[in-house]
């Protein structure tokens, strides 16, 4: 494939009874083998974006009202249910944040993986079970022959997440969407899961959309990053661009809030305030109520402008230089 595997343009999601879109004009492109991290606080629209792409929005009250999402040339947002079911779980798959609520508690782990294989590969029960066992081995679950016939509640949190990854990758998808797949895990297991996902992605050449609020995960996994706030992308570029030269005030706040292994006397920076709820966003720049730069110009929504080399920023004052940065609020020691 010469073009993007996934190209999203103008994705807009509405919530019934709310006058403003809760995901507004989101766009990005992803090539085979690339990893895009969607970053932002809870409530910024990351998970809704992924659910819209997978056709899993609860409708009503949620509805895609504009945009396209071309996957290998076909628009996911315009597909009928039958065609989407053919692709979902086969050519594209999703890892959910909490496997205990995503796995079926009444089915054995092997049955759940095998069911997906039978559905999309058209193989028999024995071959599907053999594939399920192979996948449990690939994700390094201990004693996979035993785990194959266990129920989700009999597995630890780390093993359940590995089982979810095995299920998502069982049909060798071209696109993998992972919604904060390590949030509920301790740091040791999180590191193992991320290493596993990276290794399996390299083996299969799959593209991945990884949703996270953890900038450490972004540094480890991302080729590209899109920072979301209030349902909009406010900054996008390569991981190197956003870590070395963040340009949106929100991105700068996020980067400044990362703890450091350096001088422990330094104070951690916070971004004051919280994300406004749906329907209460400012009419222009949605970050204006929390931004140290905000002026009357921010009553008009800034467009996502390319500052060069594909580094896009939605801020009237970009590009910013170090001398322009305000004194951000700090907290604690």
N, C-alpha and C positions, 0 to 999 in steps of 0.2 A: 504493500500500500504506500502510495507516494504522499497523499494528503493526511489530514488528521483522522484518527480513528473515531474520535468523538469531538464534535464541534457544536457548542451551545451558544445560541444568540438570543438576546432579549427575553430570557426566561422570566416570566412574571406570574406570580401566584397570588390569588385573592382569597380572603377569608370572609365568608358570608357575614354581613352586618358591620364590616370594617371598611371605611371609605378609602384607605390607602392600601396599596399592594403590600403584602408582608414579605414577598421576595420580588425585587424590582429590577428588571432589565439586567439580569445576570448573564454573563457570557465568558466563555473560555474555550480553549482548544487543547487537545491531548493526543499525542502520537503514540503508536505502539511502543511499549516498553517504558514509557515515561510515568512518573508519579507526580500528581498535582495535589498539594495539600490545601484544603480549605480551612482557614484559620479565623478565629474570632470567639468572643464570649458566648455563653449560652444565650439563646434568644436572637442571635444574629441571622438566622436563616440557613445555616449550613445543612442541618438534617433535612429540612423541608426541600432544599435543592436536590439532595440525593434521592429522596422519596419521589419527587416529581420525575426525575430521570428514570426511576425504576417502575413508574406507574403505580405507586403504592400510596398515594395521597388519599386520605379519607374524604371522599366526595359524596354528598356535602359533608362539612361546610367548606372544605378547601377545593380550589379549582385553578387549573392552569388557564390563564386568560390571554396569554400572548407568548410568542417565542418559538424557536425551533431547537431541536436537539438531534443532530444528525449522527447516527452511529453506523459506521461503514456505509454511509450514503443514504440510509433510511431514517426518517424523522420519527424518533421515539414518541414524541408528543402527539403525532397524528395517526399512530398505529391503532388498529382495532384490537380488542382484547385478545382474540385468538392469536394474532401475529405476535403480540407482545409476550404472551405466554410461551411461545416457541423460543423466543430469544432469551427471556428472563430465566435464569437458572442454568442456561446452557452457554450461550455466547457472552452473556453478561451476568454477573452475580454480585451478591451483597453480603458483607459481614456486618452483623448488627452489634450494637454496643453491649447489650446484656444477653448472653446466650441462654440464661436460665428462663427468660421470658420469650425467647425466640425458638428454642428447641421444643418439640412436642414432648411433654412429660410422660405421655402414655405409650411412646414408641421407643424401642431400643435404638441406640446410636447407629448401629449398622443398618437397620431398616430405613432410618431417615436419609442416610447417604445413598443407599441403594435405590430408594424411591426416585430420587433426582436423576440418577444414572439411567434407570429404566425409562423414565419419562423422555429424556433428551437423546439418549443413545440408541434406544430401541432394542436393548439386549435382554436376555433372560435373567431370571432371578439369581441363578448361580454365578453368572458372569458379573452381575451388578454387585453381588455380595463380595466377590473377589476384588472388585474395584474399590469397594468401601474399605476392605482390609488394607489394600495397597495404600490408600490415602491416609489411613490412620498411621501407617508406618512412615509415610512421607512427612507427616507433621510431628513425628517423634513422640507419639503417645506411648507411655510405657505399657507393656503387655497388651498390644493391640488386639490379639485374638480374644482376650478376655473382655476388653472394653467394647468390642463389637456387639456383644450381647447384653451390655449393661444399659440402664436407663440414665437419663441426664442427672438425676439427683444423686447417683452413685459416683459421679465424677467430681473432681475438684474444680474450682473456678478456672484454673489454667488449662485443665484438660478439656473442659467444656468449650473454651474459646478455641482450642486446637481442633476440636471436633467441628465447630462452626467453619473454621478455615478449610478443613478437609471437605466439608460439604460444598462450600463455595467453589473450590478448585477442582472438584471431582470431574467436571466436564470440560476442563481446560478452557475457561472463559477467556475471551479477548479483552474484556474490561471487567475490573474488579472495583467495587465501591465499598469502602470500609468506614463505618461510622463509629469513630472513637473506639476501636476494637480492644484497646488495652486500658481503658479508664478504670475499670473495676478490679484490676489486677495489681498485685504488689510490684515494686520496681524491678525485682529480680525476674519475675515471670514476664513483666512487660518487655524487658530487654530481650528475653528469649523469643517472645512472640514476634517482635519487630524484626529480629534477625531472621526468623523463619519466613516471615512474609517477604522479606527482601530476597532471600535465597530462592524461594519458590517463584517469585516474579521473574527473577533472572533466568530461571530454568524454562519458564513458559513464554516469556516475552510479552506478558499481559501488561496493558496499561492500568493504572490505578488512580482512583480519586480517594484520597485519605482525608477524612474529616477529623480535626483535632483542635484542642485549645492549648496543647502542650508544645511550646516552641522547641523543646529538646527533641521531641519526636520529629518536628519539621526539619531540624538540622540534620537528623539521622537519615530521613527518608526522602525528602523532597527534591525533585528537579525544578519544579515550578511551584509558586505559592500565590494564592489569591486570598487577600484579607477581606473578610466580610464584616459589615456593621449595619445594623438596621435593615437587613434584607438586601443590601447593595454591596457590590465589590468596590472597595475604596482604594485598594492598591493591588497590583499584580505584577509579577515578574519572575525572574529566576530566584532560587533560594539565595544565591550569592548577593544579588542586587538588594533583596530585602533585609538581609542580615548586615550587610556592610554599608548600605546607603538608604535606609528607610526614609520615605518622603511624606507620607501622610501623618498628621499629628496622632491619629489613633495607633498606627503601626509603631511610631516612635514611642508612644506610651507603653505598648505591649512589650517592645524590645527592652525598654528601660526597667520594666518590672521583673525581668529575669534575675534570679539570684546569681551571684558570682562566687567563684572559688577564691577570689582575690581578697581585698581588704574587707574584713568582716565588720569594720566600724562604719562602712558606708550604709546609708539608708536605702531601703527599697522604695522605688517610685511606684505610685498608684495612679490609675486613671480615675479621677473623681467622678462620682455619680454612677448611674446604672443605665442599661439600655432601656429606652422608653418602651412601654408595652405597645402591641399592635393598635393602630388608630390614633396614637398620641405622638407620632414622630413629628419633628419640626418640618415645616413645609418645604424648606430648601435642603441644605446639607443636613443629613440626619444626625451627624455628630456635633452639630453646632452648640447644643446645650451643654456639652462636656468639653468643648475645645478651647484651649487657651488663646487661640488665634482669632476666634470668631468675631466678625464685624457684620455690618449691615449687608455687605456683599454676599454673605452666606445665606441670605433669604432666598437666593436663587441656587438651585441644585447644581453643583459643579459636574462637568462631564469627566469621564475617565480619559485623560490625555496621555499620549505617549511621550515620555521625556527622552526617549532614545533607547535603542537596543531592546525594544519590547517592554520597557519598564513603564507601566501605566499608573497614574495617580489621579484620584478624583478630589482635588483640592484647589481652590482659587489661588492659593499662595505658593504652590509648588512651581519650580523646585526650591527647596529650602536649603540653606547652608547653616553650618554649625553656629555662627554668630547670631542667627535669627531665632534660635530655639529658646522658648520661654523657660522660666524656672518652674519645672513641674513639681507637684506636691509630693512630699515624701512621707513615709510612715515607718515607725519602729526602728530597730537597730538589728 
